[in-house]
Amino acid sequence: MRVLLATNNAGKLREAREILPEVEWLSLADLPPLPAAIEDGTSFEENARKKALHYGPLVGLPTVGEDSGLCVDALGGRPGVLSARYGGDVLDGERCRLLLAELEGVPEEQRAASFRCCAALVVAGEVRAISHGEVRGRILLEPAGSHGFGYDPVFLYPPLGRSFAALTLAEKNAVSHRRRALQGLLPHLRKP
Amino acid sequence: MRVLLATNNAGKLREAREILPEVEWLSLADLPPLPAAIEDGTSFEENARKKALHYGPLVGLPTVGEDSGLCVDALGGRPGVLSARYGGDVLDGERCRLLLAELEGVPEEQRAASFRCCAALVVAGEVRAISHGEVRGRILLEPAGSHGFGYDPVFLYPPLGRSFAALTLAEKNAVSHRRRALQGLLPHLRKP
C-alpha cells in the first residue's frame, strides 16, 4: 500500500521504511511543493492529526502525520512539542548543546527523559487511527554517537548503555518511540 | 494481557473475546460497581476516550473504551453517537422499529448506512491508541435475523446478502466495525 509520511525529514522517512517495510512510503520530498501544514498544536497528537488532515486530502493517499519530541522530567516535560523549534532556527547539534547547557549541574539520577511520538493515519479525509509510542532514557552529560538525528546524541538508552546516536539504525528502530507509534498503525495499513 | 473493556454490554464483551482471543478481557460486569463515566461526547471518539480515561485509572488495568453506533445517510448520519439512546429508554427491538418508521417510504437505494466504532486504549492514565472501524450497508425494510444486538436486525451487509443479525457471530466478527476498530489496537495489546 502506498502511504504518504507527511514529513520532509529524511531521517524519519528512513526509519519508517525500516520499521514498516510492508508499506510503500512516500514523503513530502517526493512530491511537488505543497502549502505547509500549520503545526500549532499543544500536543504531539494534535500536531500529528493536523499534518495528516492537511496533507492527506491534498495528496489523495492514505497519510500518516507524525509528531515527536523529547520530554525531560527535570524541565517539566520541555522541550516536548516544541522540540524541533527549541533554540530557534539552529541545527540539531546546537539544539543538543543548548539542552545540555540548560541541564548543567543536574545530576545523573535527575536527568530522566522520554522520547515520545504520535502517529495519526488519515484515510479519505478522516482520522482512522492514532498511535502513541514512548521510550524512557536519560540525558547524557555530553553528546555521543553519530547516527540518527535530532536529540539522539544526548539520549541514553539504558538497556543498551549507549545513546540513540550510538545505536545502529536497526538497533534504534527495534526499540524507538517512532517504532512503537508506527507499528500501532500496522493493522490499518495492511490490505483488508 | 488482562484488559478491561469498559462496557456493561454483554454483546460487546462476547465480540471482543472472539475478535481478540489473545487478550484476557474483563468487563465492568466482572467488577464491583463503579461510578459511571459521563458519555456526553459529540463523537464516537470522544466518548471512547472518556470511558477509557474514566475507568482505566479507577481499575488500574489497561482499559479499552468503545463507542459505536449506526449512521444513516438519509438521516444526515443520525442516530450516530446517540444510537444507544435513540427513542429513549426502550429495548433494542423497539429502537429498530422506530428507525424503520422514520425511514418509511425511503426507497432501497437511498437507505445506505454505516456501522461505526471507535476504540480507545488507555494505559497508566494516558491514551495510547485510538482506532476507528466502519462497515457500509443498507437499512432493511423489515428486521431479519435473531443474533447480535442493537440495530443488527435492520442492517443489511450487502457482500453476504443478509442482515448482521442473520450472520453467525463468527461471520459478523470477521467483517464488523467493532472488529476493525479493536484489531487496530492489537499491536498495543501484545506484550512488548
Interface residues (C-beta under 8 A of the other chain):
Chain A: E45 E126 V127 R128 A129 I130 S131 H132 Q183 G184 L185 L186 P187 H188
Chain B: E45 E126 V127 R128 A129 I130 S131 H132 Q183 G184 L185 L186 P187 H188
